[in-house]
Amino acid sequence: MIVSVIKWFVFILVVAKGQLLDNNNTNITAASRRTHQITTILDSLLKNYDANIRPNFGEGPTKINFDILVSSFGPIQDIDMSFTMNCYFRQRWRDERLQFAEEVGVLPLSTRMLERLWRPDTIFYNSKYSYLHTIPTSNRLWRLFPNGSIWYSSRITVKSRCNMNLRHFPVDTQICNFFVGSFANSASDVQYDWRLGNNRSVNFDTKVLLSQFDLIRYPQYDDITEMNGRNFSVLRVDFVLKRHMGYYILQVYIPSSMLVMLSWVSFFIHREATADRVNIGVMTFLSLATLSFDTHNYTVAVSYLTALDWFVIMAYAFLLASLLQFAFVHYFTKVGYGEPLLRFRGSLDSLLFPDGNVRNKRVSKTRTSIIYSRFTNQNRQQISNKNHSWLTRIQLSIYRFWFCLSGNGEYKRTIRKHASRYGINSRSELDVFARIAFPLCFALFNILYWFYFLHLQHW
């Protein structure tokens, strides 16, 4: 009984092994027939094939359908005016000499086979350099369709020129063009078209995030361009890039504005503190110079002024104006070693206060310049306001300003002759005017600056 069971078990194993071998032989035979069929087709296609002659020769231009899949974009460099992108360039054309039976299907073949076929001489016109990825293997792919169409894809990194206009830097929008076309064949021989139509044939596999720019749009065009007396079919992509301003606002605009506002502190220091006011002006000027030097380390050197240069120049102008303002105050309104400018008989200023209302003596030995500048004797101010109209006071102020500006020696001698022997200088009226005029002028400049570069430049 046991012997019978063992015999039946051995018999079943032998039968099963025989069926398995038959199936394997059948599969191997089918694969062999498929391989033999493809080899036969390729041999027949390449038997009389001439790779030096383009498809459709003598009957019209060969049409190349093109599309791009961008895997990474950037960086965009201002120093050498260039941009870099890593992408898949896909070309598709039809060669009627390579038609075969439809039941065979699409043939994914080795790139070695491509070397034996005609290929378009596609180049990137504004490329600085480009290279085909070859690690770990050559990143190329091609497919042959039954109707003779060839689909060729390659992964390439391209660094191209980007002609930038930096007059509005860093409040600028740049358009980086990318041109694709034939190296030697004119439009009558090879014609390029976007495979999916304009504005749909360039795509990104991931969202583009750049450190200094935003990619606004990337329209596509197909043009006919004349070069060396011949017309060439050219595909163009315009990458529209808007610059981020956050970095420059934090590193340049805000520090420059703070230095300008810091220089206004000197207007609240009395004119007798010469060293303090000069130190503030000089230190702010040197600080802005250091800041501007650091800024030019990461910007391109151009022959024209950029928007950033205009802002820094105006900041220089405001700092220089604050220094000149104190020089004006020190030279024309300060007398002696710090005496107050009193108004006595015989001077032009005595017209503001009659002799009967102002005594020719010091009001108080302990008064400060701030107290003195406000004229502690309120009765004198009230009487003065009653006796002289506002028009007369404006006229006299204009006369005083003109005498100071022209350096009238008689006026200065009169002031110096009747200056008090014990007091200190009062607050200068030029400082009072500068406290209001300088901030208003700087605010007006900022309004006009940002309105122009953010709005008017796009008109």
Secondary structure as UniProt FT lines:
FT   HELIX           2..46
FT   TURN            51..52
FT   TURN            55..59
FT   STRAND          62..77
FT   TURN            78..81
FT   STRAND          82..94
FT   HELIX           96..98
FT   HELIX           102..104
FT   STRAND          107..109
FT   HELIX           111..114
FT   TURN            115..116
FT   STRAND          122..124
FT   TURN            125..126
FT   STRAND          127..132
FT   STRAND          140..144
FT   TURN            146..147
FT   STRAND          149..161
FT   TURN            167..170
FT   STRAND          173..182
FT   TURN            187..189
FT   STRAND          190..194
FT   TURN            195..196
FT   TURN            198..200
FT   STRAND          202..204
FT   STRAND          213..217
FT   STRAND          220..227
FT   TURN            228..229
FT   STRAND          230..243
FT   HELIX           246..248
FT   HELIX           249..253
FT   HELIX           254..263
FT   HELIX           264..268
FT   TURN            271..272
FT   HELIX           274..295
FT   TURN            296..297
FT   HELIX           307..332
FT   TURN            336..338
FT   TURN            345..346
FT   HELIX           348..351
FT   TURN            355..357
FT   TURN            365..366
FT   HELIX           369..373
FT   HELIX           378..387
FT   HELIX           390..406
FT   HELIX           409..417
FT   HELIX           429..454
FT   HELIX           456..458
//
